[in-house]
Amino acid sequence: MPRKGYTVEEIISRLREAEILIQQGYTIGEASRKIGVSDYTYYRWRHRYGGVGVDQARKLRELEKENSRLKKLVAELTIDNDILKEAVRGNL
């Protein structure tokens, strides 16, 4: 079965739909089926995006991208530093 990738905005709107259904008396299992995801996915989404608004989710996504870019940069600089240290040891 192919997986559908949801955007953060879609996830938050589906969580809001599920919360409305739950307040109307549906069980979590019924609500998650109505929004088209499994119970496990619902709980995972709720854990990650439970109290997050759309603007906060966008900011979170931007910060995650920036964090991964910085981690890559640090890794490249560490490799360059190790290469320079090896070169200095070889010249002594």
C-alpha positions in Angstrom: 0.0 0.0 0.0 1.6 3.3 -1.0 2.2 5.9 1.7 0.9 9.4 1.4 3.1 12.1 2.8 1.1 14.8 4.6 2.3 18.3 5.0 2.4 19.7 8.5 -0.5 21.9 7.8 -2.6 18.9 6.7 -1.6 17.0 9.8 -2.7 19.8 12.1 -6.0 20.2 10.3 -6.7 16.5 10.5 -5.8 16.5 14.2 -8.3 19.3 14.7 -10.9 17.3 12.8 -10.3 14.3 15.0 -10.5 16.4 18.2 -13.9 17.7 17.1 -15.1 14.2 16.4 -13.9 13.0 19.8 -15.7 15.9 21.5 -18.9 14.8 19.6 -18.6 11.4 21.2 -16.6 9.3 18.7 -13.9 7.0 20.0 -10.3 7.7 19.1 -10.4 4.7 16.8 -13.5 5.9 15.0 -12.2 9.4 14.7 -8.8 8.3 13.3 -10.6 6.2 10.7 -12.8 9.1 9.7 -9.7 11.3 9.1 -8.1 8.5 7.1 -5.2 7.4 9.4 -4.5 4.5 11.7 -4.7 4.8 15.5 -0.9 4.6 15.7 -0.5 7.5 13.3 -3.1 9.6 15.1 -1.2 9.1 18.4 2.2 9.8 16.8 0.8 13.0 15.2 -0.8 14.1 18.4 2.5 13.5 20.3 4.4 15.5 17.8 2.0 18.2 16.7 -0.6 18.2 19.6 -0.5 21.8 20.8 1.2 23.3 17.7 -0.4 25.9 15.5 0.2 26.2 11.8 2.6 29.1 12.1 4.5 27.3 14.8 4.7 24.2 12.6 6.1 26.2 9.7 8.7 27.7 12.0 9.6 24.3 13.4 10.1 22.9 9.9 12.4 25.9 9.0 14.4 25.3 12.2 14.7 21.6 11.4 16.1 22.4 7.9 18.5 25.0 9.3 19.6 22.5 12.0 20.3 19.8 9.4 22.2 22.3 7.2 24.4 23.3 10.2 25.1 19.7 11.2 26.3 19.0 7.7 28.5 22.1 7.7 30.0 21.1 11.1 30.7 17.6 9.8 32.5 18.9 6.7 34.6 21.3 8.8 35.5 18.5 11.1 36.7 16.4 8.2 38.7 19.4 6.9 40.2 19.9 10.3 41.3 16.3 10.6 42.9 16.4 7.1 44.9 19.5 8.1 46.0 17.8 11.4 47.2 14.8 9.4 49.1 17.0 7.0 50.8 18.9 9.8 51.8 15.6 11.5 53.3 14.4 8.2 55.5 17.5 7.8 57.1 17.1 11.2 
